Amino acid sequence: MEKEPVFHRRSILNFLYSILMILFFFNNSYIIENISFKWERLSYFIIIIIFANIIFQRLDISKIRIVLRDRYLYLMIGISIWGLVSSYFSIQRVLSIKKTISVFLVFTVFYLIPRYFFNSEERSNSLAFLTIPFNILMTILGTVNIIAFLELIDLKGHIEFWTMRATIYLNSNYYGLFIFILLLMMNAYLLLDDRLQKCLKNHLFLKIYVIFSYAILVINLVFSGSRTSVLGVAFVFIPLIYKFIKLALLSSIPVGYLVWSNKKELHIFGKVRRGGTSGRGKLWDHAISEIIPKHPILGVGSGAYRDYFEDLGNKSVHNAYLNLILTNGIVGFILWMTILAFIFHSIFKLKNNRYIFIFILLSFLAYGFFEIGLFGELGLQMSIFWTIIMLIENQIDRERLSI
């Protein structure tokens, strides 16, 4: 019997999206920050190649007509126009315009293009090409981090910026965020792709690697000390545990032992014992009482929010929903909440995998209560957010055709 491959026919577009994920992986890292070349420009270079491929090889009038019927397109155009108006009156006009354009760009690249210009095979492979290279890099990084934690190697002696909580990243919360997003993608890939499930049944090595990778990533998530990422992962794992209860229990044994036996050394347990919101309460109160009442309609612009927190160390508000009102006002908030309402409406139209998508979306929303990445610019969070929405709409189309 021929075994089902994880990858089908190769696609240049799928590989370009893989490269984008690798570039996002290095974003906010010490390595990137200490190289003079602006690595962020590479992301835009890859995006230009993607657009060129679509324009010269796949664009035609019939597809444009279909795209113009998409409801998310009109909402995102409205959000972008409102963001540009807000940017015009912002004290950080240029930066706000740039961030507003980036919001529409990530929507176009990770939702419109895969949904309307990928063929069916490329859409089926999209999660695989986004997840696998990202997984390999993070699993290697996480394994090295555990080895350093067990003091089997002295990384600090060779790489002075390395810490158990942040590794190559400047901020431990970024490390936790990247693990959270990767685990979300892995769970979606494992639960939604029948080909991968067949491969796991037929390949013992692949099954061992998946269990190993999950264990490494969960341990490193705890190492990061990011309670917000742990909260998001808790939602993501509910459908996975339900479907693969034996694998979940098997993976939990080494993870639980290593975490519990070293609980005194782990930052996250200290944060839990201290309780509180790590200073977020002051930020939220400042935004609600001092900034939003003065800019309720337009907001302060996407690039200016830190300028209004100078007395609090130029920090962000650490809440995606407050940040949305803060930057683009009540109108921007209503437009984004309309998008979320449409997403939930689409999910409840599904016959299959409904609860998988519900918990994936809930994980994003839970994360958004404590961080600002949701509804943001080009980057990891919103790229995967729009990829998931594309998969939801794609499944609705398949179910409609099968009736």
KEKE-3310 file (N, C-alpha, C; in steps of 0.2 Angstrom, whole numbers, plus 5000, padded with zeros to 4 digits):
npx = (5004:5003:5011:5004:5010:5016:5018:5012:5013:5026:5026:5029:5024:5019:5032:5037:5029:5034:5047:5043:5038:5050:5057:5049:5051:5064:5061:5062:5073:5089:5099:5094:5093:5106:5112:5117:5110:5093:5083:5069:5065:5067:5056:5046:5052:5050:5036:5033:5038:5028:5017:5020:5020:5007:5001:5007:5004:4992:4982:4966:4951:4939:4943:4945:4932:4926:4934:4930:4918:4920:4916:4925:4934:4929:4926:4939:4944:4937:4942:4955:4954:4949:4959:4969:4963:4964:4977:4981:4979:4987:5000:5011:5012:5018:5023:5011:5003:5011:5009:4996:4994:5002:4993:4983:4990:4995:4982:4979:4990:4989:4976:4967:4975:4979:4966:4959:4968:4977:4978:4968:4976:4987:4981:4978:4990:4995:4995:5005:5016:5018:5020:5029:5043:5045:5042:5053:5064:5060:5060:5073:5079:5072:5076:5090:5089:5084:5094:5104:5098:5098:5111:5121:5128:5137:5130:5130:5143:5148:5138:5133:5121:5111:5097:5087:5074:5072:5081:5086:5079:5075:5066:5057:5043:5041:5047:5038:5027:5030:5031:5018:5010:5016:5012:4998:4997:5003:4993:4982:4986:4988:4975:4967:4972:4970:4979:4991:4988:4986:4999:5005:5000:5006:5020:5032:5043:5040:5029:5035:5043:5034:5028:5039:5043:5031:5033:5045:5042:5031:5038:5047:5038:5034:5046:5048:5040:5029:5013:5002:5004:5003:4990:4983:4987:4981:4968:4969:4973:4963:4953:4963:4968:4956:4954:4966:4969:4977:4991:4992:4992:5004:5014:5013:5019:5034:5035:5028:5035:5048:5045:5039:5048:5058:5052:5055:5065:5059:5053:5039:5031:5034:5029:5015:5013:5015:5004:4992:4993:5005:5008:5000:4987:4989:4992:4981:4971:4976:4975:4961:4956:4964:4968:4959:4946:4950:4952:4941:4934:4943:4955:4972:4981:4990:5003:5007:5004:5013:5019:5010:5012:5022:5025:5024:5034:5034:5027:5017:4999:4995:4984:4974:4961:4958:4969:4965:4954:4961:4970:4963:4951:4933:4926:4935:4936:4923:4922:4932:4926:4915:4921:4925:4913:4908:4917:4914:4901:4903:4910:4900:4893:4899:4900:4909:4923:4920:4922:4935:4940:4933:4940:4952:4951:4946:4958:4966:4958:4959:4972:4973:4968:4979:4990:4995:4996:4986:4975:4985:4999:5009:5016:5019:5007:4995:4996:4994:4982:4974:4976:4970:4957:4955:4956:4944:4934:4937:4934:4920:4916:4920:4911:4899:4899:4899:4886)
npy = (4994:5011:5024:5039:5055:5069:5081:5087:5090:5102:5120:5136:5147:5142:5139:5152:5157:5149:5154:5167:5164:5160:5172:5179:5172:5175:5188:5202:5196:5194:5192:5197:5211:5215:5215:5226:5227:5230:5218:5217:5222:5211:5204:5211:5211:5197:5197:5206:5198:5188:5195:5198:5186:5183:5193:5192:5179:5174:5182:5187:5193:5186:5181:5193:5198:5189:5191:5203:5201:5198:5199:5202:5210:5222:5227:5228:5237:5248:5249:5252:5264:5272:5271:5278:5291:5293:5293:5304:5314:5311:5312:5305:5304:5298:5286:5280:5279:5270:5258:5257:5253:5242:5233:5231:5225:5213:5206:5205:5197:5185:5181:5185:5182:5168:5163:5166:5165:5154:5137:5122:5112:5120:5127:5117:5113:5124:5126:5116:5121:5133:5129:5118:5122:5132:5125:5116:5125:5131:5120:5115:5126:5126:5114:5115:5125:5118:5109:5118:5123:5112:5112:5105:5111:5126:5139:5152:5156:5156:5163:5177:5184:5175:5168:5158:5161:5169:5166:5167:5179:5196:5199:5190:5188:5188:5176:5167:5171:5167:5153:5150:5154:5144:5132:5133:5133:5120:5112:5115:5111:5097:5093:5096:5092:5078:5070:5071:5065:5052:5049:5050:5038:5029:5031:5028:5035:5049:5050:5049:5061:5071:5070:5072:5085:5093:5091:5098:5111:5114:5114:5124:5135:5136:5139:5152:5160:5167:5171:5175:5169:5155:5155:5157:5145:5135:5136:5132:5119:5111:5104:5096:5088:5081:5074:5066:5059:5049:5051:5064:5062:5054:5063:5072:5067:5067:5081:5087:5082:5087:5101:5103:5098:5107:5119:5129:5137:5142:5156:5158:5153:5161:5173:5169:5166:5179:5185:5197:5209:5212:5225:5230:5235:5248:5254:5251:5258:5271:5273:5272:5282:5294:5295:5289:5296:5309:5307:5300:5296:5296:5291:5290:5287:5273:5273:5280:5277:5274:5286:5292:5286:5291:5294:5282:5274:5273:5262:5249:5247:5235:5227:5221:5226:5238:5244:5245:5254:5265:5268:5269:5273:5273:5270:5262:5251:5246:5242:5231:5223:5219:5211:5201:5196:5191:5181:5172:5169:5162:5151:5144:5140:5129:5112:5102:5101:5112:5115:5115:5126:5136:5135:5139:5152:5157:5156:5166:5177:5177:5179:5192:5200:5203:5207:5216:5212:5207:5212:5219:5225:5219:5203:5189:5186:5191:5186:5172:5173:5178:5168:5157:5161:5161:5147:5143:5149:5143:5129:5131:5133:5121:5112:5117:5114:5100:5097)
npz = (5000:4995:5004:5010:5006:5015:5008:4993:4975:4971:4974:4969:4975:4988:4993:4994:5004:5015:5016:5020:5033:5040:5040:5048:5060:5064:5067:5079:5085:5094:5085:5073:5077:5079:5067:5054:5042:5036:5040:5039:5027:5018:5020:5013:5001:4997:4997:4987:4976:4977:4974:4961:4954:4955:4948:4935:4931:4936:4936:4931:4923:4927:4940:4947:4948:4956:4968:4971:4977:4990:5007:5017:5011:5009:5021:5026:5017:5022:5035:5032:5025:5036:5045:5038:5038:5052:5054:5047:5056:5066:5078:5074:5059:5047:5051:5056:5044:5037:5046:5044:5031:5031:5038:5029:5019:5025:5026:5012:5008:5015:5016:5005:4993:4995:4996:4984:4973:4974:4969:4972:4977:4982:4992:5001:5005:5012:5026:5029:5023:5030:5043:5045:5042:5051:5063:5063:5065:5078:5086:5086:5092:5105:5110:5111:5121:5132:5135:5138:5150:5158:5161:5153:5143:5142:5137:5140:5141:5128:5120:5125:5126:5127:5136:5147:5146:5135:5124:5108:5107:5110:5120:5132:5131:5118:5114:5120:5113:5100:5102:5106:5094:5085:5091:5090:5076:5073:5080:5072:5059:5062:5066:5055:5043:5034:5027:5035:5046:5042:5038:5051:5056:5048:5049:5061:5065:5062:5071:5083:5082:5082:5094:5102:5098:5102:5116:5119:5115:5123:5136:5134:5132:5145:5151:5146:5153:5150:5154:5146:5134:5138:5142:5130:5123:5131:5127:5113:5114:5119:5109:5103:5113:5116:5104:5103:5115:5121:5116:5121:5135:5135:5131:5141:5153:5153:5151:5162:5173:5171:5172:5185:5194:5193:5197:5206:5200:5189:5180:5178:5188:5199:5194:5194:5208:5213:5207:5200:5186:5180:5180:5170:5173:5177:5165:5157:5164:5162:5148:5147:5155:5152:5139:5128:5130:5125:5112:5105:5093:5081:5086:5091:5080:5072:5074:5085:5098:5108:5111:5120:5132:5139:5152:5158:5154:5140:5136:5128:5128:5131:5128:5116:5112:5118:5113:5100:5100:5106:5095:5083:5086:5091:5079:5071:5080:5080:5067:5066:5076:5069:5059:5067:5071:5059:5056:5067:5063:5051:5055:5063:5052:5047:5044:5048:5059:5066:5080:5082:5075:5082:5095:5091:5087:5099:5106:5100:5103:5117:5120:5115:5125:5134:5126:5112:5099:5090:5077:5071:5062:5048:5051:5063:5071:5065:5052:5053:5059:5048:5039:5045:5044:5030:5028:5035:5027:5015:5018:5020:5007:5001:5007:5003:4990:4990:4993)
capx = (5000:5007:5009:5002:5015:5014:5018:5011:5017:5029:5023:5034:5020:5020:5039:5038:5026:5038:5052:5041:5038:5056:5059:5045:5054:5069:5059:5063:5078:5095:5103:5092:5094:5113:5115:5115:5105:5086:5080:5062:5065:5067:5049:5043:5054:5046:5029:5033:5038:5022:5012:5022:5018:5000:4999:5009:5003:4986:4977:4961:4944:4934:4945:4944:4925:4925:4937:4926:4912:4922:4914:4930:4938:4926:4927:4946:4945:4934:4947:4961:4952:4948:4966:4973:4961:4966:4985:4982:4978:4991:5007:5016:5008:5021:5023:5004:5001:5015:5006:4989:4995:5004:4987:4979:4995:4994:4976:4979:4994:4988:4969:4965:4979:4978:4959:4957:4973:4980:4974:4966:4982:4991:4977:4978:4997:4997:4997:5011:5022:5019:5021:5035:5050:5044:5042:5060:5068:5059:5061:5080:5080:5070:5080:5096:5088:5083:5101:5107:5095:5101:5119:5125:5132:5137:5129:5131:5150:5149:5133:5132:5114:5107:5094:5083:5067:5072:5085:5089:5075:5076:5060:5055:5036:5041:5048:5032:5022:5031:5029:5010:5008:5018:5008:4992:4998:5003:4987:4977:4988:4987:4968:4963:4975:4969:4986:4996:4985:4988:5007:5007:4998:5011:5027:5033:5048:5036:5025:5040:5046:5029:5027:5045:5042:5026:5036:5050:5039:5028:5043:5050:5033:5034:5052:5047:5036:5023:5007:4997:5004:5000:4982:4981:4989:4976:4962:4971:4975:4957:4951:4968:4968:4950:4955:4972:4970:4983:4997:4992:4994:5011:5018:5012:5023:5041:5034:5026:5041:5053:5043:5037:5054:5062:5047:5058:5069:5055:5050:5032:5028:5035:5024:5009:5013:5014:4998:4992:4993:5012:5008:4995:4982:4990:4992:4974:4968:4979:4972:4954:4954:4967:4969:4953:4941:4952:4952:4936:4932:4948:4960:4979:4985:4993:5010:5008:5002:5018:5020:5005:5013:5029:5026:5024:5040:5033:5025:5010:4993:4995:4977:4972:4955:4960:4974:4961:4951:4966:4974:4959:4944:4927:4924:4939:4934:4917:4924:4935:4922:4911:4925:4925:4906:4907:4921:4910:4895:4906:4912:4894:4890:4903:4897:4914:4929:4918:4924:4942:4941:4931:4945:4958:4949:4946:4965:4968:4955:4961:4979:4972:4967:4985:4995:4992:4997:4980:4973:4991:5002:5012:5019:5017:5000:4990:4997:4991:4975:4970:4977:4965:4950:4955:4954:4937:4930:4938:4930:4913:4916:4920:4905:4894:4900:4898:4879)
capy = (5000:5017:5029:5046:5060:5075:5086:5085:5094:5108:5126:5142:5151:5139:5140:5159:5158:5146:5159:5173:5162:5160:5179:5181:5168:5179:5195:5203:5192:5198:5191:5203:5218:5216:5216:5232:5227:5230:5212:5218:5223:5205:5201:5215:5208:5191:5199:5209:5192:5184:5199:5198:5179:5183:5198:5190:5172:5171:5187:5188:5197:5182:5181:5199:5198:5185:5194:5209:5199:5196:5204:5205:5215:5229:5229:5230:5244:5253:5250:5255:5271:5275:5271:5284:5297:5294:5294:5311:5319:5309:5316:5301:5303:5294:5279:5278:5277:5264:5253:5256:5250:5235:5229:5229:5221:5206:5204:5203:5192:5179:5179:5186:5178:5160:5161:5166:5164:5147:5131:5118:5109:5125:5129:5111:5113:5130:5125:5112:5125:5138:5126:5113:5125:5136:5120:5113:5130:5132:5113:5115:5131:5124:5108:5118:5129:5114:5107:5124:5124:5106:5114:5101:5115:5132:5143:5159:5157:5157:5168:5181:5186:5169:5167:5153:5164:5173:5163:5172:5185:5201:5199:5183:5187:5187:5169:5164:5172:5162:5146:5150:5154:5138:5127:5134:5131:5113:5109:5116:5106:5090:5091:5098:5089:5071:5067:5071:5060:5045:5049:5048:5031:5024:5032:5028:5041:5055:5051:5051:5067:5076:5070:5076:5093:5096:5091:5103:5117:5116:5115:5131:5139:5137:5143:5159:5164:5171:5169:5176:5163:5149:5155:5155:5138:5131:5135:5128:5112:5107:5100:5091:5083:5077:5069:5062:5059:5045:5055:5070:5059:5052:5069:5076:5064:5071:5088:5088:5080:5092:5108:5102:5096:5113:5125:5135:5140:5144:5162:5159:5151:5167:5177:5166:5167:5186:5187:5204:5209:5214:5233:5231:5238:5255:5255:5251:5264:5277:5273:5273:5289:5300:5296:5288:5302:5315:5305:5294:5295:5295:5288:5294:5284:5267:5273:5285:5275:5274:5293:5294:5283:5293:5294:5275:5271:5272:5255:5248:5247:5227:5225:5222:5229:5245:5247:5247:5260:5270:5270:5270:5276:5269:5267:5257:5246:5243:5238:5225:5218:5216:5206:5195:5193:5187:5175:5167:5167:5157:5145:5141:5137:5123:5105:5098:5105:5118:5117:5116:5133:5140:5136:5143:5159:5159:5157:5173:5183:5177:5182:5199:5203:5205:5209:5221:5209:5206:5218:5223:5225:5213:5200:5182:5185:5193:5182:5166:5175:5178:5161:5153:5163:5158:5140:5143:5151:5138:5124:5132:5132:5114:5109:5119:5110:5093:5096)
capz = (5000:4995:5009:5009:5007:5018:5003:4986:4970:4974:4972:4971:4980:4994:4996:4996:5011:5019:5017:5025:5040:5042:5041:5054:5065:5066:5069:5086:5088:5095:5079:5068:5079:5079:5060:5052:5036:5038:5038:5038:5020:5015:5020:5008:4994:4996:4996:4980:4972:4977:4970:4954:4952:4954:4942:4928:4929:4938:4937:4925:4925:4931:4947:4950:4949:4962:4974:4973:4981:4996:5012:5021:5007:5009:5028:5027:5014:5027:5041:5030:5024:5042:5048:5035:5041:5059:5053:5045:5061:5071:5079:5070:5053:5043:5054:5056:5038:5036:5049:5041:5024:5033:5040:5023:5016:5028:5024:5005:5006:5019:5015:4998:4988:4995:4995:4977:4968:4975:4967:4978:4981:4986:4998:5005:5007:5015:5033:5030:5021:5035:5049:5045:5043:5058:5068:5064:5068:5085:5090:5087:5097:5111:5112:5114:5127:5138:5136:5142:5157:5162:5162:5149:5139:5144:5131:5142:5140:5121:5118:5131:5126:5128:5142:5147:5145:5129:5119:5104:5107:5115:5125:5133:5129:5111:5113:5122:5108:5094:5103:5106:5087:5082:5094:5087:5069:5073:5081:5066:5054:5064:5066:5049:5037:5034:5025:5040:5051:5039:5039:5058:5057:5044:5050:5068:5067:5062:5077:5089:5081:5084:5102:5105:5097:5107:5123:5119:5114:5129:5141:5133:5134:5153:5152:5144:5158:5147:5156:5141:5129:5141:5142:5123:5121:5134:5122:5107:5116:5121:5104:5102:5119:5115:5099:5104:5122:5123:5114:5125:5141:5135:5131:5148:5158:5154:5152:5169:5178:5171:5174:5192:5197:5193:5198:5210:5195:5183:5181:5177:5195:5203:5192:5196:5215:5214:5205:5197:5179:5179:5178:5165:5176:5176:5158:5155:5167:5159:5142:5148:5158:5150:5131:5124:5131:5121:5105:5105:5086:5077:5090:5090:5075:5074:5075:5090:5105:5113:5113:5125:5138:5141:5160:5160:5151:5133:5135:5124:5132:5132:5127:5108:5111:5120:5108:5094:5102:5107:5089:5077:5089:5091:5073:5070:5084:5078:5060:5068:5079:5064:5056:5071:5071:5052:5057:5071:5059:5046:5059:5064:5046:5046:5047:5051:5062:5069:5087:5081:5073:5088:5100:5088:5087:5106:5109:5098:5107:5124:5119:5114:5132:5137:5122:5107:5092:5087:5073:5070:5056:5045:5056:5064:5073:5060:5046:5055:5060:5041:5036:5048:5041:5024:5029:5037:5021:5010:5020:5018:4999:4999:5010:4999:4983:4991:4995)
cpx = (5004:5005:5008:5007:5012:5014:5016:5015:5020:5026:5027:5030:5020:5027:5040:5035:5030:5044:5050:5040:5045:5059:5055:5048:5060:5068:5060:5068:5084:5099:5101:5094:5102:5117:5112:5110:5098:5083:5073:5061:5064:5060:5045:5045:5051:5039:5029:5034:5032:5017:5014:5020:5011:4998:5001:5007:4996:4980:4972:4955:4940:4936:4944:4937:4923:4928:4933:4919:4913:4920:4920:4934:4935:4926:4935:4948:4943:4939:4953:4960:4952:4955:4970:4970:4964:4974:4986:4983:4983:4998:5013:5013:5011:5021:5016:5001:5005:5011:4999:4989:4997:4998:4983:4984:4994:4988:4976:4984:4992:4980:4967:4968:4978:4971:4957:4962:4977:4975:4972:4971:4986:4988:4978:4985:4999:4999:5004:5017:5023:5022:5028:5042:5050:5045:5050:5064:5067:5060:5069:5082:5078:5074:5087:5095:5087:5090:5105:5104:5097:5108:5123:5129:5132:5137:5131:5139:5152:5144:5130:5124:5109:5104:5089:5076:5067:5076:5088:5085:5076:5072:5058:5047:5036:5042:5042:5027:5023:5030:5021:5008:5010:5013:5001:4992:4998:4997:4982:4979:4987:4979:4964:4966:4974:4976:4991:4994:4987:4995:5009:5005:5004:5018:5028:5038:5044:5032:5029:5042:5040:5028:5033:5045:5037:5029:5041:5047:5035:5032:5046:5045:5033:5040:5052:5044:5031:5016:5001:4998:5002:4993:4980:4982:4983:4970:4963:4971:4968:4954:4957:4968:4962:4951:4961:4974:4976:4990:4998:4995:5002:5015:5018:5017:5030:5040:5033:5031:5046:5051:5042:5044:5059:5057:5050:5062:5065:5052:5042:5028:5029:5030:5017:5008:5011:5007:4998:4993:5000:5012:5003:4989:4983:4990:4985:4970:4970:4976:4964:4952:4958:4968:4963:4948:4943:4952:4947:4934:4938:4954:4967:4983:4989:5000:5012:5006:5007:5020:5016:5006:5020:5030:5026:5029:5039:5031:5018:5005:4992:4988:4975:4966:4955:4964:4970:4958:4956:4969:4969:4951:4939:4925:4928:4938:4928:4918:4927:4931:4917:4914:4924:4918:4905:4911:4917:4904:4897:4907:4906:4890:4893:4899:4903:4920:4927:4921:4932:4944:4938:4936:4951:4957:4949:4953:4967:4965:4957:4968:4978:4970:4973:4990:4991:4993:4991:4977:4979:4993:5005:5017:5016:5009:4995:4990:4994:4984:4971:4971:4971:4958:4950:4953:4947:4933:4931:4934:4923:4912:4915:4914:4899:4894:4898:4890:4876)
cpy = (5006:5022:5036:5051:5066:5081:5083:5089:5100:5114:5132:5146:5148:5140:5147:5160:5155:5151:5165:5171:5162:5167:5181:5178:5172:5186:5196:5199:5197:5197:5196:5210:5220:5215:5222:5232:5226:5223:5212:5219:5217:5202:5205:5213:5202:5193:5202:5203:5188:5188:5199:5191:5180:5187:5195:5183:5170:5176:5187:5191:5193:5182:5187:5200:5194:5188:5200:5208:5198:5201:5207:5210:5222:5231:5231:5236:5249:5254:5253:5263:5275:5276:5277:5290:5298:5296:5301:5316:5317:5313:5312:5299:5298:5287:5276:5275:5271:5258:5251:5252:5243:5230:5227:5224:5214:5203:5201:5197:5185:5177:5180:5182:5171:5158:5161:5165:5157:5142:5127:5115:5114:5127:5123:5111:5119:5130:5121:5117:5131:5135:5122:5117:5129:5131:5117:5118:5130:5125:5113:5120:5129:5118:5111:5122:5124:5111:5112:5124:5118:5107:5108:5104:5122:5138:5151:5161:5158:5162:5172:5183:5181:5169:5162:5155:5167:5170:5168:5179:5190:5202:5192:5182:5186:5179:5165:5165:5167:5155:5145:5149:5147:5132:5127:5131:5123:5109:5109:5111:5099:5088:5092:5094:5081:5067:5066:5066:5053:5044:5047:5041:5026:5025:5033:5034:5047:5056:5053:5058:5072:5076:5074:5083:5096:5096:5097:5110:5119:5118:5122:5136:5141:5141:5150:5163:5168:5168:5169:5171:5157:5149:5154:5148:5134:5131:5131:5121:5108:5102:5094:5086:5078:5072:5064:5061:5054:5048:5061:5068:5057:5058:5073:5074:5067:5078:5090:5087:5085:5099:5108:5102:5103:5120:5131:5139:5144:5151:5163:5157:5157:5172:5175:5168:5175:5189:5194:5203:5212:5221:5235:5236:5246:5258:5256:5257:5271:5278:5275:5280:5295:5300:5295:5293:5308:5313:5299:5292:5292:5291:5293:5292:5278:5267:5278:5283:5275:5281:5295:5290:5284:5292:5287:5271:5269:5265:5255:5247:5239:5225:5226:5227:5236:5248:5249:5253:5266:5273:5272:5272:5271:5266:5262:5250:5242:5239:5232:5220:5215:5211:5200:5192:5189:5181:5170:5164:5161:5151:5141:5138:5131:5117:5101:5103:5111:5120:5118:5124:5138:5141:5139:5150:5162:5160:5164:5178:5183:5180:5190:5203:5206:5207:5213:5218:5208:5212:5222:5223:5219:5210:5193:5182:5186:5188:5175:5167:5174:5171:5156:5155:5161:5151:5139:5144:5145:5131:5125:5131:5125:5110:5111:5115:5103:5092:5093)
cpz = (5000:5001:5007:5010:5011:5013:4997:4981:4973:4970:4974:4976:4987:4997:4998:5003:5016:5021:5022:5032:5043:5044:5047:5060:5068:5068:5077:5089:5089:5089:5074:5070:5079:5072:5057:5046:5039:5036:5036:5031:5016:5015:5014:5001:4992:4994:4989:4975:4971:4973:4962:4951:4951:4948:4936:4926:4931:4938:4930:4928:4929:4938:4951:4952:4956:4969:4976:4976:4988:5002:5016:5018:5009:5017:5029:5023:5019:5032:5038:5028:5031:5046:5045:5037:5048:5058:5051:5051:5067:5072:5076:5064:5049:5045:5055:5050:5036:5039:5046:5035:5026:5035:5034:5019:5018:5026:5017:5004:5009:5019:5008:4993:4989:4994:4987:4971:4969:4972:4973:4981:4985:4992:5003:5008:5011:5022:5033:5028:5026:5041:5050:5046:5050:5064:5069:5067:5076:5089:5091:5093:5104:5114:5115:5120:5133:5140:5140:5149:5161:5163:5159:5145:5142:5139:5133:5141:5133:5118:5123:5131:5127:5135:5141:5144:5138:5123:5115:5103:5112:5121:5126:5131:5122:5110:5115:5116:5102:5096:5103:5099:5084:5085:5091:5080:5069:5075:5075:5061:5056:5064:5060:5043:5038:5032:5030:5045:5048:5039:5046:5059:5054:5046:5058:5070:5067:5068:5083:5088:5084:5091:5105:5104:5101:5114:5124:5119:5120:5135:5140:5134:5141:5154:5151:5149:5156:5149:5150:5136:5131:5141:5135:5121:5125:5130:5116:5109:5117:5115:5102:5107:5118:5110:5100:5111:5124:5122:5119:5132:5141:5135:5138:5153:5158:5154:5159:5174:5177:5174:5182:5196:5198:5194:5202:5205:5190:5185:5182:5184:5199:5201:5194:5204:5217:5212:5201:5189:5176:5176:5173:5167:5175:5169:5155:5158:5164:5152:5142:5150:5155:5142:5127:5124:5126:5114:5104:5098:5082:5080:5089:5084:5077:5076:5081:5097:5110:5116:5119:5132:5140:5149:5162:5156:5143:5131:5131:5130:5134:5132:5120:5107:5113:5115:5102:5095:5102:5100:5084:5080:5089:5084:5070:5074:5082:5071:5062:5071:5074:5060:5060:5071:5064:5053:5061:5067:5054:5049:5061:5058:5044:5048:5050:5054:5065:5076:5087:5080:5079:5093:5097:5089:5094:5109:5106:5102:5114:5125:5119:5120:5135:5133:5116:5099:5087:5083:5071:5063:5053:5050:5058:5066:5068:5053:5047:5056:5053:5038:5039:5045:5034:5024:5030:5030:5015:5012:5019:5011:4998:5002:5006:4992:4984:4993:4988)
residu = (MET:GLU:LYS:GLU:PRO:VAL:PHE:HIS:ARG:ARG:SER:ILE:LEU:ASN:PHE:LEU:TYR:SER:ILE:LEU:MET:ILE:LEU:PHE:PHE:PHE:ASN:ASN:SER:TYR:ILE:ILE:GLU:ASN:ILE:SER:PHE:LYS:TRP:GLU:ARG:LEU:SER:TYR:PHE:ILE:ILE:ILE:ILE:ILE:PHE:ALA:ASN:ILE:ILE:PHE:GLN:ARG:LEU:ASP:ILE:SER:LYS:ILE:ARG:ILE:VAL:LEU:ARG:ASP:ARG:TYR:LEU:TYR:LEU:MET:ILE:GLY:ILE:SER:ILE:TRP:GLY:LEU:VAL:SER:SER:TYR:PHE:SER:ILE:GLN:ARG:VAL:LEU:SER:ILE:LYS:LYS:THR:ILE:SER:VAL:PHE:LEU:VAL:PHE:THR:VAL:PHE:TYR:LEU:ILE:PRO:ARG:TYR:PHE:PHE:ASN:SER:GLU:GLU:ARG:SER:ASN:SER:LEU:ALA:PHE:LEU:THR:ILE:PRO:PHE:ASN:ILE:LEU:MET:THR:ILE:LEU:GLY:THR:VAL:ASN:ILE:ILE:ALA:PHE:LEU:GLU:LEU:ILE:ASP:LEU:LYS:GLY:HIS:ILE:GLU:PHE:TRP:THR:MET:ARG:ALA:THR:ILE:TYR:LEU:ASN:SER:ASN:TYR:TYR:GLY:LEU:PHE:ILE:PHE:ILE:LEU:LEU:LEU:MET:MET:ASN:ALA:TYR:LEU:LEU:LEU:ASP:ASP:ARG:LEU:GLN:LYS:CYS:LEU:LYS:ASN:HIS:LEU:PHE:LEU:LYS:ILE:TYR:VAL:ILE:PHE:SER:TYR:ALA:ILE:LEU:VAL:ILE:ASN:LEU:VAL:PHE:SER:GLY:SER:ARG:THR:SER:VAL:LEU:GLY:VAL:ALA:PHE:VAL:PHE:ILE:PRO:LEU:ILE:TYR:LYS:PHE:ILE:LYS:LEU:ALA:LEU:LEU:SER:SER:ILE:PRO:VAL:GLY:TYR:LEU:VAL:TRP:SER:ASN:LYS:LYS:GLU:LEU:HIS:ILE:PHE:GLY:LYS:VAL:ARG:ARG:GLY:GLY:THR:SER:GLY:ARG:GLY:LYS:LEU:TRP:ASP:HIS:ALA:ILE:SER:GLU:ILE:ILE:PRO:LYS:HIS:PRO:ILE:LEU:GLY:VAL:GLY:SER:GLY:ALA:TYR:ARG:ASP:TYR:PHE:GLU:ASP:LEU:GLY:ASN:LYS:SER:VAL:HIS:ASN:ALA:TYR:LEU:ASN:LEU:ILE:LEU:THR:ASN:GLY:ILE:VAL:GLY:PHE:ILE:LEU:TRP:MET:THR:ILE:LEU:ALA:PHE:ILE:PHE:HIS:SER:ILE:PHE:LYS:LEU:LYS:ASN:ASN:ARG:TYR:ILE:PHE:ILE:PHE:ILE:LEU:LEU:SER:PHE:LEU:ALA:TYR:GLY:PHE:PHE:GLU:ILE:GLY:LEU:PHE:GLY:GLU:LEU:GLY:LEU:GLN:MET:SER:ILE:PHE:TRP:THR:ILE:ILE:MET:LEU:ILE:GLU:ASN:GLN:ILE:ASP:ARG:GLU:ARG:LEU:SER:ILE)
# end
